[in-house]
Amino acid sequence: MATTLSYDYSTSHALKDVYDQVIKDQLQYFQYYNKKITSLEKGTRIKIDFYTKTTKEKVRGSLTITKLI
């Protein structure tokens, strides 16, 4: 099951500056789990452990870049 997140937020910053910062932050997140990642592109994937909300059980999962806009 794939989920797409979307946000609606007003800011005085230039759109390019916001986009660049989001990409930078996401790249750092992906690199935390896989130091070999040098850029984000469609298909970039990391495998990580998630924890369930109620029982805090560890569940193996992954995050994959499906589209960059």
C-alpha positions in Angstrom: 0.0 0.0 0.0 1.6 3.3 -1.1 0.8 6.5 0.5 1.5 10.0 -0.8 1.9 12.9 1.6 0.9 16.4 0.6 1.1 19.7 2.4 -0.4 23.1 2.1 1.5 25.9 3.7 2.0 29.6 3.0 5.5 31.1 3.2 7.4 34.1 2.1 10.4 32.0 1.0 11.0 31.4 -2.7 9.6 28.1 -3.9 13.0 27.0 -5.2 14.6 27.6 -1.8 11.9 25.5 0.0 12.2 22.7 -2.6 16.0 22.7 -2.3 15.8 22.5 1.5 13.3 19.6 1.5 15.5 17.7 -1.0 18.6 18.3 1.2 16.8 17.1 4.3 15.4 14.0 2.6 18.8 13.2 1.2 20.4 13.4 4.7 17.6 11.1 6.0 18.3 8.5 3.3 22.1 8.8 3.8 21.6 8.2 7.5 20.5 4.7 6.6 22.7 4.1 3.5 25.9 6.1 3.3 26.3 5.1 -0.4 23.4 7.2 -1.5 24.7 10.4 -3.1 21.5 11.8 -4.6 17.8 11.2 -4.6 16.2 9.9 -7.8 13.3 7.8 -8.8 13.9 4.3 -7.4 16.2 5.3 -4.6 15.3 3.0 -1.7 16.3 2.4 1.9 15.4 -0.5 4.2 14.6 0.5 7.8 12.9 -0.7 10.9 9.6 0.9 11.8 7.9 0.5 15.2 4.1 -0.1 15.5 2.3 2.7 17.3 0.5 0.6 19.9 2.7 -2.4 20.8 6.1 -0.8 19.7 6.9 -4.0 17.7 9.8 -3.7 15.3 8.7 -4.1 11.7 11.1 -4.2 8.7 10.1 -1.9 5.9 11.4 0.4 3.2 11.1 3.8 1.8 11.3 4.3 -2.0 11.4 7.5 -4.1 8.6 7.0 -6.6 8.5 10.5 -8.1 10.3 13.8 -7.8 8.4 16.9 -8.9 
